[in-house]
């Protein structure tokens, strides 16, 4: 029997003027959360868009968004 792991992607936009240092902090903070597989900004094409791959049964979109909002209270969940 094959086990399927539900690992959706979400996209979170932060303010375009958020510093590179804060974006790095966001990546590190989100990536270390239980259930998050990866979190990264495309620093060249879309530096304000954070892509997060996570395990749906381990963490919610809202928990991930709350981690980002510690650095940018106006961050918004876009989805994928």
mmJSON file of the N, C-alpha and C atoms, coordinates in Angstrom:
{"data_MODEL":{"atom_site":{
"group_PDB":["ATOM","ATOM","ATOM","ATOM","ATOM","ATOM","ATOM","ATOM","ATOM","ATOM","ATOM","ATOM","ATOM","ATOM","ATOM","ATOM","ATOM","ATOM","ATOM","ATOM","ATOM","ATOM","ATOM","ATOM","ATOM","ATOM","ATOM","ATOM","ATOM","ATOM","ATOM","ATOM","ATOM","ATOM","ATOM","ATOM","ATOM","ATOM","ATOM","ATOM","ATOM","ATOM","ATOM","ATOM","ATOM","ATOM","ATOM","ATOM","ATOM","ATOM","ATOM","ATOM","ATOM","ATOM","ATOM","ATOM","ATOM","ATOM","ATOM","ATOM","ATOM","ATOM","ATOM","ATOM","ATOM","ATOM","ATOM","ATOM","ATOM","ATOM","ATOM","ATOM","ATOM","ATOM","ATOM","ATOM","ATOM","ATOM","ATOM","ATOM","ATOM","ATOM","ATOM","ATOM","ATOM","ATOM","ATOM","ATOM","ATOM","ATOM","ATOM","ATOM","ATOM","ATOM","ATOM","ATOM","ATOM","ATOM","ATOM","ATOM","ATOM","ATOM","ATOM","ATOM","ATOM","ATOM","ATOM","ATOM","ATOM","ATOM","ATOM","ATOM","ATOM","ATOM","ATOM","ATOM","ATOM","ATOM","ATOM","ATOM","ATOM","ATOM","ATOM","ATOM","ATOM","ATOM","ATOM","ATOM","ATOM","ATOM","ATOM","ATOM","ATOM","ATOM","ATOM","ATOM","ATOM","ATOM","ATOM","ATOM","ATOM","ATOM","ATOM","ATOM","ATOM","ATOM","ATOM","ATOM","ATOM","ATOM","ATOM","ATOM","ATOM","ATOM","ATOM","ATOM","ATOM","ATOM","ATOM","ATOM","ATOM","ATOM","ATOM","ATOM","ATOM","ATOM","ATOM","ATOM","ATOM","ATOM","ATOM","ATOM","ATOM","ATOM","ATOM","ATOM","ATOM","ATOM","ATOM","ATOM","ATOM","ATOM","ATOM","ATOM","ATOM","ATOM","ATOM","ATOM","ATOM","ATOM","ATOM","ATOM","ATOM","ATOM","ATOM","ATOM","ATOM","ATOM","ATOM","ATOM","ATOM","ATOM","ATOM","ATOM","ATOM","ATOM","ATOM","ATOM","ATOM","ATOM","ATOM","ATOM","ATOM","ATOM","ATOM","ATOM","ATOM","ATOM","ATOM","ATOM","ATOM","ATOM","ATOM","ATOM","ATOM","ATOM","ATOM","ATOM","ATOM","ATOM","ATOM","ATOM","ATOM","ATOM","ATOM","ATOM","ATOM","ATOM","ATOM","ATOM"],
"id":[1,2,3,4,5,6,7,8,9,10,11,12,13,14,15,16,17,18,19,20,21,22,23,24,25,26,27,28,29,30,31,32,33,34,35,36,37,38,39,40,41,42,43,44,45,46,47,48,49,50,51,52,53,54,55,56,57,58,59,60,61,62,63,64,65,66,67,68,69,70,71,72,73,74,75,76,77,78,79,80,81,82,83,84,85,86,87,88,89,90,91,92,93,94,95,96,97,98,99,100,101,102,103,104,105,106,107,108,109,110,111,112,113,114,115,116,117,118,119,120,121,122,123,124,125,126,127,128,129,130,131,132,133,134,135,136,137,138,139,140,141,142,143,144,145,146,147,148,149,150,151,152,153,154,155,156,157,158,159,160,161,162,163,164,165,166,167,168,169,170,171,172,173,174,175,176,177,178,179,180,181,182,183,184,185,186,187,188,189,190,191,192,193,194,195,196,197,198,199,200,201,202,203,204,205,206,207,208,209,210,211,212,213,214,215,216,217,218,219,220,221,222,223,224,225,226,227,228,229,230,231,232,233,234,235,236,237,238,239,240],
"type_symbol":["N","C","C","N","C","C","N","C","C","N","C","C","N","C","C","N","C","C","N","C","C","N","C","C","N","C","C","N","C","C","N","C","C","N","C","C","N","C","C","N","C","C","N","C","C","N","C","C","N","C","C","N","C","C","N","C","C","N","C","C","N","C","C","N","C","C","N","C","C","N","C","C","N","C","C","N","C","C","N","C","C","N","C","C","N","C","C","N","C","C","N","C","C","N","C","C","N","C","C","N","C","C","N","C","C","N","C","C","N","C","C","N","C","C","N","C","C","N","C","C","N","C","C","N","C","C","N","C","C","N","C","C","N","C","C","N","C","C","N","C","C","N","C","C","N","C","C","N","C","C","N","C","C","N","C","C","N","C","C","N","C","C","N","C","C","N","C","C","N","C","C","N","C","C","N","C","C","N","C","C","N","C","C","N","C","C","N","C","C","N","C","C","N","C","C","N","C","C","N","C","C","N","C","C","N","C","C","N","C","C","N","C","C","N","C","C","N","C","C","N","C","C","N","C","C","N","C","C","N","C","C","N","C","C","N","C","C","N","C","C"],
"label_atom_id":["N","CA","C","N","CA","C","N","CA","C","N","CA","C","N","CA","C","N","CA","C","N","CA","C","N","CA","C","N","CA","C","N","CA","C","N","CA","C","N","CA","C","N","CA","C","N","CA","C","N","CA","C","N","CA","C","N","CA","C","N","CA","C","N","CA","C","N","CA","C","N","CA","C","N","CA","C","N","CA","C","N","CA","C","N","CA","C","N","CA","C","N","CA","C","N","CA","C","N","CA","C","N","CA","C","N","CA","C","N","CA","C","N","CA","C","N","CA","C","N","CA","C","N","CA","C","N","CA","C","N","CA","C","N","CA","C","N","CA","C","N","CA","C","N","CA","C","N","CA","C","N","CA","C","N","CA","C","N","CA","C","N","CA","C","N","CA","C","N","CA","C","N","CA","C","N","CA","C","N","CA","C","N","CA","C","N","CA","C","N","CA","C","N","CA","C","N","CA","C","N","CA","C","N","CA","C","N","CA","C","N","CA","C","N","CA","C","N","CA","C","N","CA","C","N","CA","C","N","CA","C","N","CA","C","N","CA","C","N","CA","C","N","CA","C","N","CA","C","N","CA","C","N","CA","C","N","CA","C","N","CA","C","N","CA","C","N","CA","C","N","CA","C","N","CA","C","N","CA","C"],
"label_alt_id":[null,null,null,null,null,null,null,null,null,null,null,null,null,null,null,null,null,null,null,null,null,null,null,null,null,null,null,null,null,null,null,null,null,null,null,null,null,null,null,null,null,null,null,null,null,null,null,null,null,null,null,null,null,null,null,null,null,null,null,null,null,null,null,null,null,null,null,null,null,null,null,null,null,null,null,null,null,null,null,null,null,null,null,null,null,null,null,null,null,null,null,null,null,null,null,null,null,null,null,null,null,null,null,null,null,null,null,null,null,null,null,null,null,null,null,null,null,null,null,null,null,null,null,null,null,null,null,null,null,null,null,null,null,null,null,null,null,null,null,null,null,null,null,null,null,null,null,null,null,null,null,null,null,null,null,null,null,null,null,null,null,null,null,null,null,null,null,null,null,null,null,null,null,null,null,null,null,null,null,null,null,null,null,null,null,null,null,null,null,null,null,null,null,null,null,null,null,null,null,null,null,null,null,null,null,null,null,null,null,null,null,null,null,null,null,null,null,null,null,null,null,null,null,null,null,null,null,null,null,null,null,null,null,null,null,null,null,null,null,null],
"label_comp_id":["UNK","UNK","UNK","UNK","UNK","UNK","UNK","UNK","UNK","UNK","UNK","UNK","UNK","UNK","UNK","UNK","UNK","UNK","UNK","UNK","UNK","UNK","UNK","UNK","UNK","UNK","UNK","UNK","UNK","UNK","UNK","UNK","UNK","UNK","UNK","UNK","UNK","UNK","UNK","UNK","UNK","UNK","UNK","UNK","UNK","UNK","UNK","UNK","UNK","UNK","UNK","UNK","UNK","UNK","UNK","UNK","UNK","UNK","UNK","UNK","UNK","UNK","UNK","UNK","UNK","UNK","UNK","UNK","UNK","UNK","UNK","UNK","UNK","UNK","UNK","UNK","UNK","UNK","UNK","UNK","UNK","UNK","UNK","UNK","UNK","UNK","UNK","UNK","UNK","UNK","UNK","UNK","UNK","UNK","UNK","UNK","UNK","UNK","UNK","UNK","UNK","UNK","UNK","UNK","UNK","UNK","UNK","UNK","UNK","UNK","UNK","UNK","UNK","UNK","UNK","UNK","UNK","UNK","UNK","UNK","UNK","UNK","UNK","UNK","UNK","UNK","UNK","UNK","UNK","UNK","UNK","UNK","UNK","UNK","UNK","UNK","UNK","UNK","UNK","UNK","UNK","UNK","UNK","UNK","UNK","UNK","UNK","UNK","UNK","UNK","UNK","UNK","UNK","UNK","UNK","UNK","UNK","UNK","UNK","UNK","UNK","UNK","UNK","UNK","UNK","UNK","UNK","UNK","UNK","UNK","UNK","UNK","UNK","UNK","UNK","UNK","UNK","UNK","UNK","UNK","UNK","UNK","UNK","UNK","UNK","UNK","UNK","UNK","UNK","UNK","UNK","UNK","UNK","UNK","UNK","UNK","UNK","UNK","UNK","UNK","UNK","UNK","UNK","UNK","UNK","UNK","UNK","UNK","UNK","UNK","UNK","UNK","UNK","UNK","UNK","UNK","UNK","UNK","UNK","UNK","UNK","UNK","UNK","UNK","UNK","UNK","UNK","UNK","UNK","UNK","UNK","UNK","UNK","UNK","UNK","UNK","UNK","UNK","UNK","UNK"],
"label_asym_id":["A","A","A","A","A","A","A","A","A","A","A","A","A","A","A","A","A","A","A","A","A","A","A","A","A","A","A","A","A","A","A","A","A","A","A","A","A","A","A","A","A","A","A","A","A","A","A","A","A","A","A","A","A","A","A","A","A","A","A","A","A","A","A","A","A","A","A","A","A","A","A","A","A","A","A","A","A","A","A","A","A","A","A","A","A","A","A","A","A","A","A","A","A","A","A","A","A","A","A","A","A","A","A","A","A","A","A","A","A","A","A","A","A","A","A","A","A","A","A","A","A","A","A","A","A","A","A","A","A","A","A","A","A","A","A","A","A","A","A","A","A","A","A","A","A","A","A","A","A","A","A","A","A","A","A","A","A","A","A","A","A","A","A","A","A","A","A","A","A","A","A","A","A","A","A","A","A","A","A","A","A","A","A","A","A","A","A","A","A","A","A","A","A","A","A","A","A","A","A","A","A","A","A","A","A","A","A","A","A","A","A","A","A","A","A","A","A","A","A","A","A","A","A","A","A","A","A","A","A","A","A","A","A","A","A","A","A","A","A","A"],
"label_entity_id":["1","1","1","1","1","1","1","1","1","1","1","1","1","1","1","1","1","1","1","1","1","1","1","1","1","1","1","1","1","1","1","1","1","1","1","1","1","1","1","1","1","1","1","1","1","1","1","1","1","1","1","1","1","1","1","1","1","1","1","1","1","1","1","1","1","1","1","1","1","1","1","1","1","1","1","1","1","1","1","1","1","1","1","1","1","1","1","1","1","1","1","1","1","1","1","1","1","1","1","1","1","1","1","1","1","1","1","1","1","1","1","1","1","1","1","1","1","1","1","1","1","1","1","1","1","1","1","1","1","1","1","1","1","1","1","1","1","1","1","1","1","1","1","1","1","1","1","1","1","1","1","1","1","1","1","1","1","1","1","1","1","1","1","1","1","1","1","1","1","1","1","1","1","1","1","1","1","1","1","1","1","1","1","1","1","1","1","1","1","1","1","1","1","1","1","1","1","1","1","1","1","1","1","1","1","1","1","1","1","1","1","1","1","1","1","1","1","1","1","1","1","1","1","1","1","1","1","1","1","1","1","1","1","1","1","1","1","1","1","1"],
"label_seq_id":[1,1,1,2,2,2,3,3,3,4,4,4,5,5,5,6,6,6,7,7,7,8,8,8,9,9,9,10,10,10,11,11,11,12,12,12,13,13,13,14,14,14,15,15,15,16,16,16,17,17,17,18,18,18,19,19,19,20,20,20,21,21,21,22,22,22,23,23,23,24,24,24,25,25,25,26,26,26,27,27,27,28,28,28,29,29,29,30,30,30,31,31,31,32,32,32,33,33,33,34,34,34,35,35,35,36,36,36,37,37,37,38,38,38,39,39,39,40,40,40,41,41,41,42,42,42,43,43,43,44,44,44,45,45,45,46,46,46,47,47,47,48,48,48,49,49,49,50,50,50,51,51,51,52,52,52,53,53,53,54,54,54,55,55,55,56,56,56,57,57,57,58,58,58,59,59,59,60,60,60,61,61,61,62,62,62,63,63,63,64,64,64,65,65,65,66,66,66,67,67,67,68,68,68,69,69,69,70,70,70,71,71,71,72,72,72,73,73,73,74,74,74,75,75,75,76,76,76,77,77,77,78,78,78,79,79,79,80,80,80],
"pdbx_PDB_ins_code":[null,null,null,null,null,null,null,null,null,null,null,null,null,null,null,null,null,null,null,null,null,null,null,null,null,null,null,null,null,null,null,null,null,null,null,null,null,null,null,null,null,null,null,null,null,null,null,null,null,null,null,null,null,null,null,null,null,null,null,null,null,null,null,null,null,null,null,null,null,null,null,null,null,null,null,null,null,null,null,null,null,null,null,null,null,null,null,null,null,null,null,null,null,null,null,null,null,null,null,null,null,null,null,null,null,null,null,null,null,null,null,null,null,null,null,null,null,null,null,null,null,null,null,null,null,null,null,null,null,null,null,null,null,null,null,null,null,null,null,null,null,null,null,null,null,null,null,null,null,null,null,null,null,null,null,null,null,null,null,null,null,null,null,null,null,null,null,null,null,null,null,null,null,null,null,null,null,null,null,null,null,null,null,null,null,null,null,null,null,null,null,null,null,null,null,null,null,null,null,null,null,null,null,null,null,null,null,null,null,null,null,null,null,null,null,null,null,null,null,null,null,null,null,null,null,null,null,null,null,null,null,null,null,null,null,null,null,null,null,null],
"Cartn_x":[0.846,0.0,0.888,0.614,1.407,0.877,1.783,1.417,1.625,0.623,0.714,0.877,1.869,2.085,1.597,0.713,0.156,1.093,1.798,2.764,2.482,1.553,1.238,2.289,2.281,3.08,2.14,2.658,1.936,2.903,2.352,3.121,2.67,3.639,3.35,4.112,3.381,4.009,4.342,5.545,5.953,6.146,6.302,6.493,7.755,7.691,8.843,10.087,9.897,11.041,11.575,11.063,11.585,13.055,13.895,15.336,15.718,16.844,17.366,17.635,18.082,18.338,17.052,15.973,14.686,14.152,14.351,13.913,14.669,15.963,16.755,16.246,15.922,15.382,14.052,13.221,11.939,12.176,13.044,13.346,13.788,14.716,15.239,14.176,13.379,12.337,11.28,10.811,9.774,10.33,11.543,12.131,12.321,12.536,12.773,11.476,10.336,9.054,8.769,8.273,7.905,6.86,7.087,6.15,6.516,7.463,7.898,9.05,8.924,9.955,10.977,10.502,11.406,10.691,11.497,10.984,12.071,11.711,12.719,12.103,12.853,12.541,13.356,12.817,13.595,14.208,15.422,16.04,16.29,16.254,16.54,15.285,14.341,13.146,12.021,11.738,10.608,11.023,11.824,12.367,11.31,10.1,9.033,8.101,8.397,7.51,8.206,7.66,8.182,7.384,8.081,7.447,7.74,6.692,6.838,6.219,6.99,6.523,6.385,5.22,4.976,4.085,4.059,3.21,1.878,0.831,-0.502,-0.987,-0.608,-1.078,-0.229,0.835,1.727,1.677,1.308,1.281,0.27,-0.352,-1.359,-0.771,-1.458,-1.076,-1.058,-2.037,-2.137,-0.976,-0.497,0.669,1.919,2.045,3.189,3.104,1.924,1.724,2.021,1.639,1.914,3.418,4.205,5.664,6.216,5.688,6.143,5.716,4.533,4.014,4.762,5.607,6.473,7.438,7.756,8.701,8.013,6.85,6.079,4.594,4.025,2.614,1.633,2.042,1.128,1.333,2.147,2.35,1.02,0.912,-0.371,-0.153,-1.083,-1.074,-1.703,-0.978,-1.472,-1.915,-1.196,-1.514,-0.813,-0.966,-0.391,-1.343],
"Cartn_y":[-1.189,0.0,1.248,2.158,3.372,4.446,5.122,6.21,7.533,8.361,9.669,10.727,11.577,12.686,13.946,14.663,15.874,17.038,17.53,18.61,19.75,20.614,21.736,22.847,23.721,24.95,26.104,27.094,28.354,29.477,30.605,31.785,32.894,33.541,34.649,35.867,36.958,38.212,39.053,39.619,40.571,41.917,42.956,44.289,44.299,44.867,44.874,45.546,46.439,47.139,46.472,45.288,44.558,44.245,44.452,44.289,42.845,42.69,41.354,40.592,41.288,40.658,40.094,40.864,40.385,39.223,39.262,38.138,36.866,36.993,35.831,35.309,36.213,35.803,35.059,35.555,34.896,33.49,33.373,32.048,31.08,31.524,30.66,30.316,31.301,31.086,30.105,30.329,29.464,28.06,27.976,26.678,25.773,26.351,25.52,25.067,25.521,25.113,23.651,22.931,21.528,21.459,20.6,20.422,21.188,22.121,22.873,22.121,21.878,21.169,22.155,23.273,24.31,25.651,26.7,28.074,28.929,29.613,30.435,31.564,32.648,33.752,33.556,33.986,34.059,35.458,35.551,36.857,37.674,37.044,37.771,38.197,37.276,37.594,38.206,37.617,38.055,38.092,39.074,39.086,39.274,39.626,39.833,38.623,37.52,36.358,35.153,34.696,33.537,32.304,31.284,30.014,29.033,28.386,27.437,26.105,25.045,23.676,23.082,22.523,22.045,20.818,20.173,19.001,19.476,19.279,19.763,19.222,18.005,17.41,17.817,18.615,18.985,20.467,21.325,22.769,23.408,24.487,25.147,26.372,26.787,28.01,29.194,29.252,30.372,30.396,29.235,29.191,29.689,29.311,29.781,31.29,31.771,33.208,33.977,33.442,34.104,34.248,33.254,33.34,34.483,34.642,35.705,37.072,37.155,38.442,38.974,38.178,38.694,39.717,39.593,40.487,41.511,41.146,42.043,41.834,42.674,42.507,42.559,43.12,43.215,42.079,41.089,39.958,39.314,38.849,38.256,36.912,36.013,34.674,34.721,34.242,34.263,32.878,31.859,30.497,30.15,28.909,28.464,27.522],
"Cartn_z":[0.0,0.0,0.0,-0.899,-1.027,-0.085,0.604,1.488,0.76,0.758,0.126,1.202,1.028,1.946,1.245,1.895,1.312,1.63,0.6,0.787,-0.188,0.159,-0.726,-0.627,-1.598,-1.578,-1.28,-0.572,-0.444,-0.793,-1.136,-1.472,-0.538,0.09,1.002,0.505,0.31,-0.099,1.126,1.108,2.134,1.457,2.238,1.692,0.831,-0.367,-1.274,-0.689,0.264,0.842,2.108,2.456,3.605,3.337,4.33,4.136,3.821,3.147,2.84,4.126,5.157,6.451,7.044,6.986,7.499,6.66,5.357,4.513,4.873,5.155,5.583,6.918,7.831,9.132,8.953,8.048,7.777,7.235,6.241,5.68,6.777,7.618,8.677,9.703,10.1,11.115,10.606,9.393,8.834,8.572,8.03,7.682,8.899,10.07,11.257,11.94,11.458,12.034,11.72,12.699,12.481,11.381,10.416,9.312,8.061,8.159,6.979,6.33,5.05,4.296,3.743,3.195,2.697,2.687,2.797,2.739,2.092,1.015,0.355,-0.471,-0.531,-1.421,-2.692,-3.814,-5.044,-5.025,-4.509,-4.263,-5.526,-6.692,-7.925,-8.681,-8.847,-9.64,-8.813,-7.642,-6.819,-5.347,-4.956,-3.589,-2.506,-2.882,-1.898,-1.775,-2.491,-2.498,-1.856,-0.745,-0.023,-0.431,-0.914,-1.251,-0.136,0.358,1.457,1.05,1.183,0.988,2.385,2.689,4.052,4.067,5.215,5.403,5.981,5.22,5.579,6.916,7.242,8.492,9.7,9.476,10.569,10.946,10.002,10.259,9.306,9.745,8.903,8.201,7.15,6.44,7.399,8.281,9.208,10.205,10.616,11.509,10.788,9.527,8.735,8.544,8.178,7.988,9.271,10.415,11.7,11.932,11.527,11.655,10.813,9.608,8.715,9.25,9.812,10.299,11.513,12.13,13.188,12.61,11.338,10.67,9.782,9.266,8.399,8.688,9.568,9.953,8.789,7.659,6.516,5.511,5.843,4.933,4.597,3.353,2.934,2.259,2.521,1.96,0.58,-0.417,-1.782,-2.203,-1.808,-2.206,-3.507,-3.938,-5.21,-5.886],
"occupancy":[1.0,1.0,1.0,1.0,1.0,1.0,1.0,1.0,1.0,1.0,1.0,1.0,1.0,1.0,1.0,1.0,1.0,1.0,1.0,1.0,1.0,1.0,1.0,1.0,1.0,1.0,1.0,1.0,1.0,1.0,1.0,1.0,1.0,1.0,1.0,1.0,1.0,1.0,1.0,1.0,1.0,1.0,1.0,1.0,1.0,1.0,1.0,1.0,1.0,1.0,1.0,1.0,1.0,1.0,1.0,1.0,1.0,1.0,1.0,1.0,1.0,1.0,1.0,1.0,1.0,1.0,1.0,1.0,1.0,1.0,1.0,1.0,1.0,1.0,1.0,1.0,1.0,1.0,1.0,1.0,1.0,1.0,1.0,1.0,1.0,1.0,1.0,1.0,1.0,1.0,1.0,1.0,1.0,1.0,1.0,1.0,1.0,1.0,1.0,1.0,1.0,1.0,1.0,1.0,1.0,1.0,1.0,1.0,1.0,1.0,1.0,1.0,1.0,1.0,1.0,1.0,1.0,1.0,1.0,1.0,1.0,1.0,1.0,1.0,1.0,1.0,1.0,1.0,1.0,1.0,1.0,1.0,1.0,1.0,1.0,1.0,1.0,1.0,1.0,1.0,1.0,1.0,1.0,1.0,1.0,1.0,1.0,1.0,1.0,1.0,1.0,1.0,1.0,1.0,1.0,1.0,1.0,1.0,1.0,1.0,1.0,1.0,1.0,1.0,1.0,1.0,1.0,1.0,1.0,1.0,1.0,1.0,1.0,1.0,1.0,1.0,1.0,1.0,1.0,1.0,1.0,1.0,1.0,1.0,1.0,1.0,1.0,1.0,1.0,1.0,1.0,1.0,1.0,1.0,1.0,1.0,1.0,1.0,1.0,1.0,1.0,1.0,1.0,1.0,1.0,1.0,1.0,1.0,1.0,1.0,1.0,1.0,1.0,1.0,1.0,1.0,1.0,1.0,1.0,1.0,1.0,1.0,1.0,1.0,1.0,1.0,1.0,1.0,1.0,1.0,1.0,1.0,1.0,1.0,1.0,1.0,1.0,1.0,1.0,1.0],
"B_iso_or_equiv":[0.0,0.0,0.0,0.0,0.0,0.0,0.0,0.0,0.0,0.0,0.0,0.0,0.0,0.0,0.0,0.0,0.0,0.0,0.0,0.0,0.0,0.0,0.0,0.0,0.0,0.0,0.0,0.0,0.0,0.0,0.0,0.0,0.0,0.0,0.0,0.0,0.0,0.0,0.0,0.0,0.0,0.0,0.0,0.0,0.0,0.0,0.0,0.0,0.0,0.0,0.0,0.0,0.0,0.0,0.0,0.0,0.0,0.0,0.0,0.0,0.0,0.0,0.0,0.0,0.0,0.0,0.0,0.0,0.0,0.0,0.0,0.0,0.0,0.0,0.0,0.0,0.0,0.0,0.0,0.0,0.0,0.0,0.0,0.0,0.0,0.0,0.0,0.0,0.0,0.0,0.0,0.0,0.0,0.0,0.0,0.0,0.0,0.0,0.0,0.0,0.0,0.0,0.0,0.0,0.0,0.0,0.0,0.0,0.0,0.0,0.0,0.0,0.0,0.0,0.0,0.0,0.0,0.0,0.0,0.0,0.0,0.0,0.0,0.0,0.0,0.0,0.0,0.0,0.0,0.0,0.0,0.0,0.0,0.0,0.0,0.0,0.0,0.0,0.0,0.0,0.0,0.0,0.0,0.0,0.0,0.0,0.0,0.0,0.0,0.0,0.0,0.0,0.0,0.0,0.0,0.0,0.0,0.0,0.0,0.0,0.0,0.0,0.0,0.0,0.0,0.0,0.0,0.0,0.0,0.0,0.0,0.0,0.0,0.0,0.0,0.0,0.0,0.0,0.0,0.0,0.0,0.0,0.0,0.0,0.0,0.0,0.0,0.0,0.0,0.0,0.0,0.0,0.0,0.0,0.0,0.0,0.0,0.0,0.0,0.0,0.0,0.0,0.0,0.0,0.0,0.0,0.0,0.0,0.0,0.0,0.0,0.0,0.0,0.0,0.0,0.0,0.0,0.0,0.0,0.0,0.0,0.0,0.0,0.0,0.0,0.0,0.0,0.0,0.0,0.0,0.0,0.0,0.0,0.0,0.0,0.0,0.0,0.0,0.0,0.0],
"pdbx_formal_charge":[null,null,null,null,null,null,null,null,null,null,null,null,null,null,null,null,null,null,null,null,null,null,null,null,null,null,null,null,null,null,null,null,null,null,null,null,null,null,null,null,null,null,null,null,null,null,null,null,null,null,null,null,null,null,null,null,null,null,null,null,null,null,null,null,null,null,null,null,null,null,null,null,null,null,null,null,null,null,null,null,null,null,null,null,null,null,null,null,null,null,null,null,null,null,null,null,null,null,null,null,null,null,null,null,null,null,null,null,null,null,null,null,null,null,null,null,null,null,null,null,null,null,null,null,null,null,null,null,null,null,null,null,null,null,null,null,null,null,null,null,null,null,null,null,null,null,null,null,null,null,null,null,null,null,null,null,null,null,null,null,null,null,null,null,null,null,null,null,null,null,null,null,null,null,null,null,null,null,null,null,null,null,null,null,null,null,null,null,null,null,null,null,null,null,null,null,null,null,null,null,null,null,null,null,null,null,null,null,null,null,null,null,null,null,null,null,null,null,null,null,null,null,null,null,null,null,null,null,null,null,null,null,null,null,null,null,null,null,null,null],
"auth_seq_id":[1,1,1,2,2,2,3,3,3,4,4,4,5,5,5,6,6,6,7,7,7,8,8,8,9,9,9,10,10,10,11,11,11,12,12,12,13,13,13,14,14,14,15,15,15,16,16,16,17,17,17,18,18,18,19,19,19,20,20,20,21,21,21,22,22,22,23,23,23,24,24,24,25,25,25,26,26,26,27,27,27,28,28,28,29,29,29,30,30,30,31,31,31,32,32,32,33,33,33,34,34,34,35,35,35,36,36,36,37,37,37,38,38,38,39,39,39,40,40,40,41,41,41,42,42,42,43,43,43,44,44,44,45,45,45,46,46,46,47,47,47,48,48,48,49,49,49,50,50,50,51,51,51,52,52,52,53,53,53,54,54,54,55,55,55,56,56,56,57,57,57,58,58,58,59,59,59,60,60,60,61,61,61,62,62,62,63,63,63,64,64,64,65,65,65,66,66,66,67,67,67,68,68,68,69,69,69,70,70,70,71,71,71,72,72,72,73,73,73,74,74,74,75,75,75,76,76,76,77,77,77,78,78,78,79,79,79,80,80,80],
"auth_comp_id":["UNK","UNK","UNK","UNK","UNK","UNK","UNK","UNK","UNK","UNK","UNK","UNK","UNK","UNK","UNK","UNK","UNK","UNK","UNK","UNK","UNK","UNK","UNK","UNK","UNK","UNK","UNK","UNK","UNK","UNK","UNK","UNK","UNK","UNK","UNK","UNK","UNK","UNK","UNK","UNK","UNK","UNK","UNK","UNK","UNK","UNK","UNK","UNK","UNK","UNK","UNK","UNK","UNK","UNK","UNK","UNK","UNK","UNK","UNK","UNK","UNK","UNK","UNK","UNK","UNK","UNK","UNK","UNK","UNK","UNK","UNK","UNK","UNK","UNK","UNK","UNK","UNK","UNK","UNK","UNK","UNK","UNK","UNK","UNK","UNK","UNK","UNK","UNK","UNK","UNK","UNK","UNK","UNK","UNK","UNK","UNK","UNK","UNK","UNK","UNK","UNK","UNK","UNK","UNK","UNK","UNK","UNK","UNK","UNK","UNK","UNK","UNK","UNK","UNK","UNK","UNK","UNK","UNK","UNK","UNK","UNK","UNK","UNK","UNK","UNK","UNK","UNK","UNK","UNK","UNK","UNK","UNK","UNK","UNK","UNK","UNK","UNK","UNK","UNK","UNK","UNK","UNK","UNK","UNK","UNK","UNK","UNK","UNK","UNK","UNK","UNK","UNK","UNK","UNK","UNK","UNK","UNK","UNK","UNK","UNK","UNK","UNK","UNK","UNK","UNK","UNK","UNK","UNK","UNK","UNK","UNK","UNK","UNK","UNK","UNK","UNK","UNK","UNK","UNK","UNK","UNK","UNK","UNK","UNK","UNK","UNK","UNK","UNK","UNK","UNK","UNK","UNK","UNK","UNK","UNK","UNK","UNK","UNK","UNK","UNK","UNK","UNK","UNK","UNK","UNK","UNK","UNK","UNK","UNK","UNK","UNK","UNK","UNK","UNK","UNK","UNK","UNK","UNK","UNK","UNK","UNK","UNK","UNK","UNK","UNK","UNK","UNK","UNK","UNK","UNK","UNK","UNK","UNK","UNK","UNK","UNK","UNK","UNK","UNK","UNK"],
"auth_asym_id":["A","A","A","A","A","A","A","A","A","A","A","A","A","A","A","A","A","A","A","A","A","A","A","A","A","A","A","A","A","A","A","A","A","A","A","A","A","A","A","A","A","A","A","A","A","A","A","A","A","A","A","A","A","A","A","A","A","A","A","A","A","A","A","A","A","A","A","A","A","A","A","A","A","A","A","A","A","A","A","A","A","A","A","A","A","A","A","A","A","A","A","A","A","A","A","A","A","A","A","A","A","A","A","A","A","A","A","A","A","A","A","A","A","A","A","A","A","A","A","A","A","A","A","A","A","A","A","A","A","A","A","A","A","A","A","A","A","A","A","A","A","A","A","A","A","A","A","A","A","A","A","A","A","A","A","A","A","A","A","A","A","A","A","A","A","A","A","A","A","A","A","A","A","A","A","A","A","A","A","A","A","A","A","A","A","A","A","A","A","A","A","A","A","A","A","A","A","A","A","A","A","A","A","A","A","A","A","A","A","A","A","A","A","A","A","A","A","A","A","A","A","A","A","A","A","A","A","A","A","A","A","A","A","A","A","A","A","A","A","A"],
"auth_atom_id":["N","CA","C","N","CA","C","N","CA","C","N","CA","C","N","CA","C","N","CA","C","N","CA","C","N","CA","C","N","CA","C","N","CA","C","N","CA","C","N","CA","C","N","CA","C","N","CA","C","N","CA","C","N","CA","C","N","CA","C","N","CA","C","N","CA","C","N","CA","C","N","CA","C","N","CA","C","N","CA","C","N","CA","C","N","CA","C","N","CA","C","N","CA","C","N","CA","C","N","CA","C","N","CA","C","N","CA","C","N","CA","C","N","CA","C","N","CA","C","N","CA","C","N","CA","C","N","CA","C","N","CA","C","N","CA","C","N","CA","C","N","CA","C","N","CA","C","N","CA","C","N","CA","C","N","CA","C","N","CA","C","N","CA","C","N","CA","C","N","CA","C","N","CA","C","N","CA","C","N","CA","C","N","CA","C","N","CA","C","N","CA","C","N","CA","C","N","CA","C","N","CA","C","N","CA","C","N","CA","C","N","CA","C","N","CA","C","N","CA","C","N","CA","C","N","CA","C","N","CA","C","N","CA","C","N","CA","C","N","CA","C","N","CA","C","N","CA","C","N","CA","C","N","CA","C","N","CA","C","N","CA","C","N","CA","C","N","CA","C","N","CA","C","N","CA","C","N","CA","C"],
"pdbx_PDB_model_num":[1,1,1,1,1,1,1,1,1,1,1,1,1,1,1,1,1,1,1,1,1,1,1,1,1,1,1,1,1,1,1,1,1,1,1,1,1,1,1,1,1,1,1,1,1,1,1,1,1,1,1,1,1,1,1,1,1,1,1,1,1,1,1,1,1,1,1,1,1,1,1,1,1,1,1,1,1,1,1,1,1,1,1,1,1,1,1,1,1,1,1,1,1,1,1,1,1,1,1,1,1,1,1,1,1,1,1,1,1,1,1,1,1,1,1,1,1,1,1,1,1,1,1,1,1,1,1,1,1,1,1,1,1,1,1,1,1,1,1,1,1,1,1,1,1,1,1,1,1,1,1,1,1,1,1,1,1,1,1,1,1,1,1,1,1,1,1,1,1,1,1,1,1,1,1,1,1,1,1,1,1,1,1,1,1,1,1,1,1,1,1,1,1,1,1,1,1,1,1,1,1,1,1,1,1,1,1,1,1,1,1,1,1,1,1,1,1,1,1,1,1,1,1,1,1,1,1,1,1,1,1,1,1,1,1,1,1,1,1,1]
}}}
